[in-house]
Amino acid sequence: MSKWRTALVKSLAPVWSAEARVHAVRHAMGMGLGRLALAALILAFTLTSLMWVDLQAMLAEAPGVIRQLPALALRGGELVATPPQVAPLILHNSQGREIAILDLAGRTRLESREAFVMVTKSRVLVKAGDGSVQAFPLGTGGQPDQSFTQQELLAGVKGIRWLALLIFLPLFYLFAMAMLGVEFGLLGLLAIVPNLMYRLGLDAAGRLRLASLGLIPSTILVALCLMAGFHQGLSLMALCASLLWVLLGSMSLDAWPDPVEGSGEAEPRQRDDDELSL
């Protein structure tokens, strides 16, 4: 084993000791199906809870934003305001940050603004995480006229909270479970590469336990990004973090083989010249 790789594995031991990763893959502490399912349930619940906290924060800001709106009505499929709005109305949250725009005259572009949503007389524009803008029709010409008072909009916010609790969050929980399952499956397949590269001799169960090591650090990374308000590229970041942890586990298995029975210790593996030449 090269000196730099030995030094790297030893330097990471305070984060999670190499011996612990060896034990997690080769012995009883590795995640069986029961422990893996329990871990997935907990990780998915953690991600769902963070999404609920974000949604609660948005709904808490909604009443203050609604109170900045004029009287609105939908007539002939188009939104009108009373009194008429000529200049764009910029809506701010409690911290003074621009979060939405009401522009019934079409005088501004969402791409050049800080806000992530803009309402025109016929469309709702939503800015995605990559800066692109998607447009959704506000209504159709055949629908009946409708007015929107501040009281009705505030009541709608309460309805959204219950709707999210009963429908959105369970669906997101299932989505998080599915994503963890896909990630685990990919890691299980990709674990074949370091298993062959380092000649670890892991069976299918060992490769799956090796793959399971990557789920927790990747979920922690996603949770930290969500708490920091960073939502772009989370799936790719999670997969990269998982692959890194699986690679570190493979390096540890290569460096620390099973301990000699009775000694309770494992020493870094030293490859002979014949193995290094292969």
Short mmCIF file of the C-alpha atoms (twelve columns), coordinates in Angstrom:
data_MODEL
# 
_entry.id   MODEL 
# 
loop_
_atom_site.group_PDB 
_atom_site.id 
_atom_site.type_symbol 
_atom_site.label_atom_id 
_atom_site.label_alt_id 
_atom_site.label_comp_id 
_atom_site.label_asym_id 
_atom_site.label_seq_id 
_atom_site.Cartn_x 
_atom_site.Cartn_y 
_atom_site.Cartn_z 
_atom_site.pdbx_PDB_model_num 
ATOM 1   C CA . MET A 1   0.000   0.000   0.000   1 
ATOM 2   C CA . SER A 2   1.434   3.383   -0.943  1 
ATOM 3   C CA . LYS A 3   2.513   5.732   1.812   1 
ATOM 4   C CA . TRP A 4   0.216   8.582   0.755   1 
ATOM 5   C CA . ARG A 5   -2.851  6.330   0.856   1 
ATOM 6   C CA . THR A 6   -1.892  4.983   4.284   1 
ATOM 7   C CA . ALA A 7   -1.427  8.531   5.544   1 
ATOM 8   C CA . LEU A 8   -4.780  9.594   4.074   1 
ATOM 9   C CA . VAL A 9   -6.678  6.727   5.689   1 
ATOM 10  C CA . LYS A 10  -5.006  7.359   9.048   1 
ATOM 11  C CA . SER A 11  -5.708  11.093  8.858   1 
ATOM 12  C CA . LEU A 12  -9.425  10.360  8.416   1 
ATOM 13  C CA . ALA A 13  -9.557  7.991   11.377  1 
ATOM 14  C CA . PRO A 14  -10.833 10.690  13.803  1 
ATOM 15  C CA . VAL A 15  -13.860 11.194  11.524  1 
ATOM 16  C CA . TRP A 16  -14.665 7.518   11.446  1 
ATOM 17  C CA . SER A 17  -11.868 5.102   12.223  1 
ATOM 18  C CA . ALA A 18  -10.725 2.777   9.476   1 
ATOM 19  C CA . GLU A 19  -11.127 -0.172  11.842  1 
ATOM 20  C CA . ALA A 20  -14.769 0.794   12.352  1 
ATOM 21  C CA . ARG A 21  -15.429 0.810   8.619   1 
ATOM 22  C CA . VAL A 22  -13.763 -2.597  8.288   1 
ATOM 23  C CA . HIS A 23  -15.944 -3.935  11.103  1 
ATOM 24  C CA . ALA A 24  -19.071 -2.369  9.564   1 
ATOM 25  C CA . VAL A 25  -18.532 -4.160  6.258   1 
ATOM 26  C CA . ARG A 26  -17.116 -7.514  7.329   1 
ATOM 27  C CA . HIS A 27  -18.848 -8.234  10.626  1 
ATOM 28  C CA . ALA A 28  -22.167 -8.095  12.478  1 
ATOM 29  C CA . MET A 29  -22.199 -4.303  12.839  1 
ATOM 30  C CA . GLY A 30  -22.771 -3.924  9.128   1 
ATOM 31  C CA . MET A 31  -26.266 -2.806  8.176   1 
ATOM 32  C CA . GLY A 32  -28.493 -5.786  7.593   1 
ATOM 33  C CA . LEU A 33  -31.803 -5.332  5.831   1 
ATOM 34  C CA . GLY A 34  -33.586 -4.487  9.087   1 
ATOM 35  C CA . ARG A 35  -31.082 -1.857  10.187  1 
ATOM 36  C CA . LEU A 36  -30.844 -0.460  6.678   1 
ATOM 37  C CA . ALA A 37  -34.632 -0.101  6.451   1 
ATOM 38  C CA . LEU A 38  -34.731 1.603   9.853   1 
ATOM 39  C CA . ALA A 39  -31.915 3.966   8.833   1 
ATOM 40  C CA . ALA A 40  -33.741 4.813   5.590   1 
ATOM 41  C CA . LEU A 41  -36.944 5.567   7.528   1 
ATOM 42  C CA . ILE A 42  -35.065 7.884   9.894   1 
ATOM 43  C CA . LEU A 43  -33.137 9.621   7.093   1 
ATOM 44  C CA . ALA A 44  -36.299 10.168  5.036   1 
ATOM 45  C CA . PHE A 45  -38.083 11.519  8.126   1 
ATOM 46  C CA . THR A 46  -35.185 13.929  8.715   1 
ATOM 47  C CA . LEU A 47  -35.376 15.292  5.159   1 
ATOM 48  C CA . THR A 48  -39.171 15.567  5.348   1 
ATOM 49  C CA . SER A 49  -38.949 17.440  8.654   1 
ATOM 50  C CA . LEU A 50  -36.546 19.949  7.124   1 
ATOM 51  C CA . MET A 51  -38.912 20.491  4.201   1 
ATOM 52  C CA . TRP A 52  -41.758 21.053  6.680   1 
ATOM 53  C CA . VAL A 53  -39.687 23.646  8.541   1 
ATOM 54  C CA . ASP A 54  -39.001 25.468  5.255   1 
ATOM 55  C CA . LEU A 55  -42.684 25.358  4.308   1 
ATOM 56  C CA . GLN A 56  -43.722 26.616  7.743   1 
ATOM 57  C CA . ALA A 57  -41.326 29.549  7.391   1 
ATOM 58  C CA . MET A 58  -42.816 30.420  3.985   1 
ATOM 59  C CA . LEU A 59  -46.377 30.191  5.287   1 
ATOM 60  C CA . ALA A 60  -45.463 32.354  8.272   1 
ATOM 61  C CA . GLU A 61  -44.343 35.086  5.857   1 
ATOM 62  C CA . ALA A 62  -47.502 34.797  3.731   1 
ATOM 63  C CA . PRO A 63  -49.842 37.012  5.840   1 
ATOM 64  C CA . GLY A 64  -47.404 39.932  5.739   1 
ATOM 65  C CA . VAL A 65  -47.014 39.576  1.977   1 
ATOM 66  C CA . ILE A 66  -50.786 39.321  1.390   1 
ATOM 67  C CA . ARG A 67  -51.382 42.543  3.309   1 
ATOM 68  C CA . GLN A 68  -49.224 44.363  0.736   1 
ATOM 69  C CA . LEU A 69  -51.594 43.387  -2.100  1 
ATOM 70  C CA . PRO A 70  -54.389 45.554  -3.513  1 
ATOM 71  C CA . ALA A 71  -57.866 44.165  -4.147  1 
ATOM 72  C CA . LEU A 72  -57.602 41.628  -6.971  1 
ATOM 73  C CA . ALA A 73  -60.108 40.025  -9.314  1 
ATOM 74  C CA . LEU A 74  -59.971 37.576  -12.199 1 
ATOM 75  C CA . ARG A 75  -62.076 38.828  -15.107 1 
ATOM 76  C CA . GLY A 76  -62.179 37.149  -18.496 1 
ATOM 77  C CA . GLY A 77  -59.139 35.065  -17.595 1 
ATOM 78  C CA . GLU A 78  -57.037 38.134  -16.711 1 
ATOM 79  C CA . LEU A 79  -56.062 39.554  -13.336 1 
ATOM 80  C CA . VAL A 80  -57.016 43.127  -12.533 1 
ATOM 81  C CA . ALA A 81  -56.271 45.247  -9.477  1 
ATOM 82  C CA . THR A 82  -58.237 47.958  -7.693  1 
ATOM 83  C CA . PRO A 83  -56.913 50.625  -7.862  1 
ATOM 84  C CA . PRO A 84  -55.241 49.824  -11.228 1 
ATOM 85  C CA . GLN A 85  -51.560 48.909  -10.971 1 
ATOM 86  C CA . VAL A 86  -49.337 50.611  -13.565 1 
ATOM 87  C CA . ALA A 87  -45.921 50.225  -11.962 1 
ATOM 88  C CA . PRO A 88  -44.785 46.765  -10.748 1 
ATOM 89  C CA . LEU A 89  -45.628 46.099  -7.100  1 
ATOM 90  C CA . ILE A 90  -42.621 44.585  -5.296  1 
ATOM 91  C CA . LEU A 91  -43.558 42.363  -2.360  1 
ATOM 92  C CA . HIS A 92  -41.073 41.932  0.514   1 
ATOM 93  C CA . ASN A 93  -40.809 39.542  3.426   1 
ATOM 94  C CA . SER A 94  -40.286 40.520  7.050   1 
ATOM 95  C CA . GLN A 95  -36.530 40.872  6.470   1 
ATOM 96  C CA . GLY A 96  -37.102 43.317  3.613   1 
ATOM 97  C CA . ARG A 97  -36.066 40.796  0.952   1 
ATOM 98  C CA . GLU A 98  -37.813 40.905  -2.423  1 
ATOM 99  C CA . ILE A 99  -39.733 37.653  -2.820  1 
ATOM 100 C CA . ALA A 100 -42.533 38.301  -5.322  1 
ATOM 101 C CA . ILE A 101 -43.682 40.809  -7.956  1 
ATOM 102 C CA . LEU A 102 -47.151 41.804  -9.106  1 
ATOM 103 C CA . ASP A 103 -46.697 43.238  -12.608 1 
ATOM 104 C CA . LEU A 104 -50.010 43.569  -14.438 1 
ATOM 105 C CA . ALA A 105 -48.597 45.962  -17.048 1 
ATOM 106 C CA . GLY A 106 -45.690 43.713  -18.120 1 
ATOM 107 C CA . ARG A 107 -42.964 46.229  -17.325 1 
ATOM 108 C CA . THR A 108 -40.329 43.962  -15.774 1 
ATOM 109 C CA . ARG A 109 -38.604 40.608  -16.271 1 
ATOM 110 C CA . LEU A 110 -38.314 38.026  -13.502 1 
ATOM 111 C CA . GLU A 111 -34.857 36.910  -14.698 1 
ATOM 112 C CA . SER A 112 -33.350 40.254  -13.684 1 
ATOM 113 C CA . ARG A 113 -34.994 40.392  -10.252 1 
ATOM 114 C CA . GLU A 114 -34.251 38.854  -6.881  1 
ATOM 115 C CA . ALA A 115 -37.820 37.566  -6.486  1 
ATOM 116 C CA . PHE A 116 -38.563 33.945  -7.335  1 
ATOM 117 C CA . VAL A 117 -42.187 34.417  -8.460  1 
ATOM 118 C CA . MET A 118 -44.021 37.051  -10.510 1 
ATOM 119 C CA . VAL A 119 -47.724 37.394  -11.331 1 
ATOM 120 C CA . THR A 120 -48.772 39.098  -14.547 1 
ATOM 121 C CA . LYS A 121 -52.304 39.699  -15.783 1 
ATOM 122 C CA . SER A 122 -52.443 36.263  -17.438 1 
ATOM 123 C CA . ARG A 123 -49.559 34.147  -16.099 1 
ATOM 124 C CA . VAL A 124 -47.656 33.094  -13.003 1 
ATOM 125 C CA . LEU A 125 -43.877 33.028  -13.570 1 
ATOM 126 C CA . VAL A 126 -41.707 30.919  -11.282 1 
ATOM 127 C CA . LYS A 127 -37.906 31.057  -11.184 1 
ATOM 128 C CA . ALA A 128 -36.181 27.683  -10.834 1 
ATOM 129 C CA . GLY A 129 -32.981 27.034  -8.923  1 
ATOM 130 C CA . ASP A 130 -30.860 27.314  -12.070 1 
ATOM 131 C CA . GLY A 131 -32.303 30.749  -12.920 1 
ATOM 132 C CA . SER A 132 -34.656 29.550  -15.651 1 
ATOM 133 C CA . VAL A 133 -38.260 30.758  -15.582 1 
ATOM 134 C CA . GLN A 134 -41.362 28.638  -16.051 1 
ATOM 135 C CA . ALA A 135 -44.748 30.141  -16.947 1 
ATOM 136 C CA . PHE A 136 -48.153 28.846  -15.860 1 
ATOM 137 C CA . PRO A 137 -51.482 30.232  -17.165 1 
ATOM 138 C CA . LEU A 138 -53.454 32.128  -14.566 1 
ATOM 139 C CA . GLY A 139 -56.872 31.329  -15.969 1 
ATOM 140 C CA . THR A 140 -58.960 30.696  -19.065 1 
ATOM 141 C CA . GLY A 141 -61.343 32.964  -20.884 1 
ATOM 142 C CA . GLY A 142 -64.346 30.735  -20.164 1 
ATOM 143 C CA . GLN A 143 -64.118 30.657  -16.384 1 
ATOM 144 C CA . PRO A 144 -66.407 32.841  -14.221 1 
ATOM 145 C CA . ASP A 145 -65.156 36.095  -12.787 1 
ATOM 146 C CA . GLN A 146 -63.791 35.866  -9.292  1 
ATOM 147 C CA . SER A 147 -62.542 38.331  -6.701  1 
ATOM 148 C CA . PHE A 148 -59.770 37.790  -4.144  1 
ATOM 149 C CA . THR A 149 -59.977 39.685  -0.882  1 
ATOM 150 C CA . GLN A 150 -57.191 39.658  1.674   1 
ATOM 151 C CA . GLN A 151 -59.383 37.647  4.053   1 
ATOM 152 C CA . GLU A 152 -59.949 34.978  1.402   1 
ATOM 153 C CA . LEU A 153 -56.254 34.790  0.610   1 
ATOM 154 C CA . LEU A 154 -55.367 34.481  4.304   1 
ATOM 155 C CA . ALA A 155 -57.901 31.681  4.665   1 
ATOM 156 C CA . GLY A 156 -56.304 29.996  1.652   1 
ATOM 157 C CA . VAL A 157 -52.928 30.025  3.405   1 
ATOM 158 C CA . LYS A 158 -54.421 28.045  6.295   1 
ATOM 159 C CA . GLY A 159 -55.862 25.580  3.797   1 
ATOM 160 C CA . ILE A 160 -52.445 25.174  2.166   1 
ATOM 161 C CA . ARG A 161 -50.928 24.290  5.553   1 
ATOM 162 C CA . TRP A 162 -53.397 21.421  6.061   1 
ATOM 163 C CA . LEU A 163 -53.060 20.360  2.433   1 
ATOM 164 C CA . ALA A 164 -49.275 20.179  2.807   1 
ATOM 165 C CA . LEU A 165 -49.554 18.233  6.052   1 
ATOM 166 C CA . LEU A 166 -51.998 15.674  4.682   1 
ATOM 167 C CA . ILE A 167 -50.795 15.313  1.081   1 
ATOM 168 C CA . PHE A 168 -47.511 17.044  0.250   1 
ATOM 169 C CA . LEU A 169 -45.412 15.811  3.180   1 
ATOM 170 C CA . PRO A 170 -46.446 12.121  2.867   1 
ATOM 171 C CA . LEU A 171 -45.699 12.270  -0.856  1 
ATOM 172 C CA . PHE A 172 -42.321 13.903  -0.188  1 
ATOM 173 C CA . TYR A 173 -41.562 11.226  2.427   1 
ATOM 174 C CA . LEU A 174 -42.230 8.489   -0.137  1 
ATOM 175 C CA . PHE A 175 -40.123 10.411  -2.664  1 
ATOM 176 C CA . ALA A 176 -37.246 10.655  -0.158  1 
ATOM 177 C CA . MET A 177 -37.488 6.913   0.507   1 
ATOM 178 C CA . ALA A 178 -37.435 6.206   -3.224  1 
ATOM 179 C CA . MET A 179 -34.406 8.461   -3.732  1 
ATOM 180 C CA . LEU A 180 -32.545 6.722   -0.897  1 
ATOM 181 C CA . GLY A 181 -33.416 3.375   -2.476  1 
ATOM 182 C CA . VAL A 182 -32.123 4.487   -5.882  1 
ATOM 183 C CA . GLU A 183 -28.954 5.878   -4.292  1 
ATOM 184 C CA . PHE A 184 -28.385 2.650   -2.356  1 
ATOM 185 C CA . GLY A 185 -28.897 0.568   -5.501  1 
ATOM 186 C CA . LEU A 186 -26.422 2.670   -7.482  1 
ATOM 187 C CA . LEU A 187 -23.872 2.486   -4.680  1 
ATOM 188 C CA . GLY A 188 -24.309 -1.277  -4.493  1 
ATOM 189 C CA . LEU A 189 -23.497 -1.568  -8.202  1 
ATOM 190 C CA . LEU A 190 -20.625 0.916   -8.062  1 
ATOM 191 C CA . ALA A 191 -19.127 -0.892  -5.038  1 
ATOM 192 C CA . ILE A 192 -18.176 -3.690  -7.435  1 
ATOM 193 C CA . VAL A 193 -15.411 -1.464  -8.864  1 
ATOM 194 C CA . PRO A 194 -13.378 -0.880  -5.650  1 
ATOM 195 C CA . ASN A 195 -14.077 -4.481  -4.651  1 
ATOM 196 C CA . LEU A 196 -12.271 -5.633  -7.790  1 
ATOM 197 C CA . MET A 197 -9.700  -2.835  -7.775  1 
ATOM 198 C CA . TYR A 198 -8.534  -3.527  -4.217  1 
ATOM 199 C CA . ARG A 199 -9.228  -7.275  -4.354  1 
ATOM 200 C CA . LEU A 200 -11.349 -7.085  -1.223  1 
ATOM 201 C CA . GLY A 201 -13.147 -10.362 -1.848  1 
ATOM 202 C CA . LEU A 202 -16.514 -9.032  -0.685  1 
ATOM 203 C CA . ASP A 203 -19.611 -11.076 -1.379  1 
ATOM 204 C CA . ALA A 204 -22.901 -9.454  -2.422  1 
ATOM 205 C CA . ALA A 205 -23.914 -8.816  1.204   1 
ATOM 206 C CA . GLY A 206 -20.532 -7.221  1.935   1 
ATOM 207 C CA . ARG A 207 -20.811 -4.934  -1.086  1 
ATOM 208 C CA . LEU A 208 -24.280 -3.842  0.017   1 
ATOM 209 C CA . ARG A 209 -23.014 -3.130  3.536   1 
ATOM 210 C CA . LEU A 210 -20.179 -1.149  1.981   1 
ATOM 211 C CA . ALA A 211 -22.744 0.790   -0.065  1 
ATOM 212 C CA . SER A 212 -24.843 1.452   3.046   1 
ATOM 213 C CA . LEU A 213 -21.930 3.374   4.584   1 
ATOM 214 C CA . GLY A 214 -22.510 6.154   2.057   1 
ATOM 215 C CA . LEU A 215 -26.158 6.869   2.923   1 
ATOM 216 C CA . ILE A 216 -25.666 8.636   6.256   1 
ATOM 217 C CA . PRO A 217 -22.949 11.171  5.269   1 
ATOM 218 C CA . SER A 218 -24.772 12.031  2.032   1 
ATOM 219 C CA . THR A 219 -28.031 12.628  3.910   1 
ATOM 220 C CA . ILE A 220 -26.247 14.801  6.460   1 
ATOM 221 C CA . LEU A 221 -24.825 16.860  3.581   1 
ATOM 222 C CA . VAL A 222 -28.285 17.280  2.017   1 
ATOM 223 C CA . ALA A 223 -29.762 18.261  5.403   1 
ATOM 224 C CA . LEU A 224 -27.081 20.910  5.949   1 
ATOM 225 C CA . CYS A 225 -27.674 22.307  2.448   1 
ATOM 226 C CA . LEU A 226 -31.420 22.490  3.054   1 
ATOM 227 C CA . MET A 227 -30.910 24.290  6.359   1 
ATOM 228 C CA . ALA A 228 -28.547 26.739  4.649   1 
ATOM 229 C CA . GLY A 229 -31.118 27.423  1.916   1 
ATOM 230 C CA . PHE A 230 -29.031 25.818  -0.833  1 
ATOM 231 C CA . HIS A 231 -31.305 23.676  -3.029  1 
ATOM 232 C CA . GLN A 232 -29.390 23.305  -6.299  1 
ATOM 233 C CA . GLY A 233 -27.847 20.000  -7.392  1 
ATOM 234 C CA . LEU A 234 -28.578 18.185  -4.118  1 
ATOM 235 C CA . SER A 235 -29.020 14.763  -5.742  1 
ATOM 236 C CA . LEU A 236 -25.647 14.963  -7.489  1 
ATOM 237 C CA . MET A 237 -23.928 16.235  -4.337  1 
ATOM 238 C CA . ALA A 238 -25.451 13.415  -2.285  1 
ATOM 239 C CA . LEU A 239 -24.285 10.774  -4.764  1 
ATOM 240 C CA . CYS A 240 -20.756 12.235  -4.874  1 
ATOM 241 C CA . ALA A 241 -20.556 12.282  -1.067  1 
ATOM 242 C CA . SER A 242 -21.782 8.681   -0.934  1 
ATOM 243 C CA . LEU A 243 -19.233 7.547   -3.504  1 
ATOM 244 C CA . LEU A 244 -16.452 9.285   -1.604  1 
ATOM 245 C CA . TRP A 245 -17.414 7.537   1.626   1 
ATOM 246 C CA . VAL A 246 -17.677 4.161   -0.109  1 
ATOM 247 C CA . LEU A 247 -14.221 4.721   -1.612  1 
ATOM 248 C CA . LEU A 248 -12.828 5.568   1.818   1 
ATOM 249 C CA . GLY A 249 -14.394 2.401   3.176   1 
ATOM 250 C CA . SER A 250 -12.775 0.402   0.379   1 
ATOM 251 C CA . MET A 251 -9.384  1.979   1.103   1 
ATOM 252 C CA . SER A 252 -9.805  1.083   4.754   1 
ATOM 253 C CA . LEU A 253 -10.627 -2.519  3.906   1 
ATOM 254 C CA . ASP A 254 -7.528  -2.596  1.736   1 
ATOM 255 C CA . ALA A 255 -5.353  -1.083  4.449   1 
ATOM 256 C CA . TRP A 256 -6.818  -2.878  7.487   1 
ATOM 257 C CA . PRO A 257 -7.643  -6.542  6.830   1 
ATOM 258 C CA . ASP A 258 -9.464  -8.650  9.391   1 
ATOM 259 C CA . PRO A 259 -7.589  -8.709  12.736  1 
ATOM 260 C CA . VAL A 260 -5.669  -11.805 13.673  1 
ATOM 261 C CA . GLU A 261 -7.933  -13.934 15.844  1 
ATOM 262 C CA . GLY A 262 -7.180  -13.421 19.516  1 
ATOM 263 C CA . SER A 263 -5.133  -10.268 19.030  1 
ATOM 264 C CA . GLY A 264 -8.046  -7.812  18.639  1 
ATOM 265 C CA . GLU A 265 -5.858  -5.568  16.472  1 
ATOM 266 C CA . ALA A 266 -5.393  -5.012  12.789  1 
ATOM 267 C CA . GLU A 267 -2.298  -3.617  11.180  1 
ATOM 268 C CA . PRO A 268 -2.081  -1.801  7.853   1 
ATOM 269 C CA . ARG A 269 -1.731  -4.243  5.029   1 
ATOM 270 C CA . GLN A 270 1.620   -4.447  3.269   1 
ATOM 271 C CA . ARG A 271 1.435   -5.758  -0.266  1 
ATOM 272 C CA . ASP A 272 4.188   -7.975  -1.559  1 
ATOM 273 C CA . ASP A 273 6.059   -7.222  -4.730  1 
ATOM 274 C CA . ASP A 274 4.136   -9.803  -6.756  1 
ATOM 275 C CA . GLU A 275 0.770   -8.202  -5.903  1 
ATOM 276 C CA . LEU A 276 2.049   -4.689  -6.604  1 
ATOM 277 C CA . SER A 277 3.267   -5.733  -10.034 1 
ATOM 278 C CA . LEU A 278 -0.211  -6.958  -11.050 1 
# 
